[in-house]
Amino acid sequence: MGLDQYAYVVDPKNPEADSREIACWRKHPNLQGWMESLYFKKGGKEEQFNCVAVKINAEDLDALDLTINNKELPETQGFFFGSDSDDYYKDQDIQFIEDARVALDKGMIVEYSSWW
């Protein structure tokens, strides 16, 4: 068991179609903490940020990009989360941001979800 995290795109013209994964992480707890904060900031109602999605927009990507580049992801701990992996995932995080921007420019919806 552990923290599995995914980013995917959905076509708003065909939301019933399968989503397409654009990023996947395993045990990147500080990204999870950042996304959890975003989820609740956007009005998330679930008690735990687990198996729920948060929509990511361009402003969110700008904030995430700045946070990653300034090495300011929040220290986050959880029983299944593992330890700080910010340096390990930095290139992948930046690639996710780039891919998500392209998807948004094409009119797609970008979402992040996790399971632990």
C-alpha positions as CSV (number, residue, x, y, z in Angstrom):
1,M,0.0,0.0,0.0
2,G,1.0,3.5,-0.5
3,L,0.2,6.9,-1.9
4,D,-0.6,6.7,-5.6
5,Q,-1.3,10.0,-7.4
6,Y,-2.6,10.8,-10.9
7,A,-3.2,13.7,-13.2
8,Y,-5.5,13.2,-16.1
9,V,-7.3,15.2,-18.8
10,V,-11.0,14.9,-19.6
11,D,-12.7,16.2,-22.8
12,P,-15.5,18.5,-21.7
13,K,-17.4,17.8,-24.9
14,N,-17.3,14.1,-24.1
15,P,-17.0,13.7,-20.3
16,E,-18.2,10.1,-20.5
17,A,-15.2,9.1,-22.6
18,D,-12.2,7.7,-20.9
19,S,-9.8,10.2,-19.3
20,R,-6.2,10.3,-20.4
21,E,-3.5,10.1,-17.8
22,I,-0.8,12.8,-18.2
23,A,1.2,12.1,-15.0
24,C,1.5,9.5,-12.3
25,W,3.5,9.7,-9.0
26,R,4.1,7.1,-6.3
27,K,4.6,8.5,-2.8
28,H,5.2,12.2,-3.5
29,P,3.7,13.4,-0.2
30,N,4.5,17.1,-0.5
31,L,2.7,17.4,-3.8
32,Q,-0.2,15.6,-2.2
33,G,-0.3,18.2,0.6
34,W,-0.3,21.0,-1.9
35,M,-3.1,19.4,-3.9
36,E,-5.1,18.7,-0.7
37,S,-4.8,22.4,0.3
38,L,-6.0,23.4,-3.2
39,Y,-8.9,20.9,-3.0
40,F,-10.2,22.5,0.3
41,K,-9.5,26.0,-0.9
42,K,-11.8,25.3,-3.9
43,G,-14.5,24.1,-1.6
44,G,-13.9,20.4,-1.4
45,K,-16.4,18.8,0.9
46,E,-15.0,15.3,1.6
47,E,-13.5,14.8,5.1
48,Q,-10.3,13.3,3.6
49,F,-8.6,14.1,0.4
50,N,-8.5,10.5,-0.8
51,C,-10.1,9.1,-4.0
52,V,-11.5,12.5,-4.9
53,A,-10.5,14.8,-7.7
54,V,-9.6,18.5,-7.8
55,K,-9.8,20.4,-11.0
56,I,-6.6,22.3,-12.0
57,N,-6.7,25.6,-13.9
58,A,-4.0,27.8,-15.4
59,E,-3.7,29.9,-12.2
60,D,-3.3,26.8,-10.1
61,L,-0.5,25.7,-12.5
62,D,1.2,29.1,-12.1
63,A,1.1,28.7,-8.4
64,L,2.4,25.2,-8.4
65,D,5.2,26.1,-10.8
66,L,6.3,28.9,-8.5
67,T,6.0,26.7,-5.4
68,I,8.1,23.9,-7.0
69,N,10.8,26.2,-8.3
70,N,11.0,27.9,-4.9
71,K,11.2,24.5,-3.2
72,E,8.2,25.4,-1.1
73,L,5.9,22.4,-1.3
74,P,4.5,21.9,2.1
75,E,6.0,19.2,4.3
76,T,3.3,16.5,4.3
77,Q,3.1,13.3,6.2
78,G,0.8,10.3,6.2
79,F,1.0,6.7,7.2
80,F,1.2,5.5,3.6
81,F,2.8,8.6,2.1
82,G,6.6,7.9,2.3
83,S,9.2,10.6,2.8
84,D,10.0,13.8,1.0
85,S,10.6,13.1,-2.7
86,D,10.5,16.7,-4.1
87,D,14.0,16.5,-5.6
88,Y,13.3,13.0,-7.1
89,Y,10.1,14.2,-8.8
90,K,11.0,17.8,-9.7
91,D,11.5,17.1,-13.5
92,Q,8.3,15.1,-13.6
93,D,6.4,17.8,-11.8
94,I,7.6,20.4,-14.3
95,Q,6.7,18.1,-17.2
96,F,3.2,17.7,-15.7
97,I,2.8,21.4,-15.5
98,E,3.8,21.8,-19.2
99,D,1.5,19.0,-20.3
100,A,-1.3,20.3,-18.3
101,R,-0.9,23.8,-19.8
102,V,-1.1,22.3,-23.3
103,A,-4.2,20.3,-22.4
104,L,-5.9,23.5,-21.0
105,D,-5.0,25.4,-24.1
106,K,-6.8,22.7,-26.1
107,G,-9.9,23.2,-24.0
108,M,-9.5,20.1,-21.9
109,I,-10.2,19.7,-18.2
110,V,-7.2,18.8,-16.0
111,E,-7.8,16.9,-12.7
112,Y,-5.6,15.4,-10.0
113,S,-6.6,12.5,-7.8
114,S,-4.9,10.2,-5.4
115,W,-5.5,7.0,-3.5
116,W,-3.9,5.8,-0.3
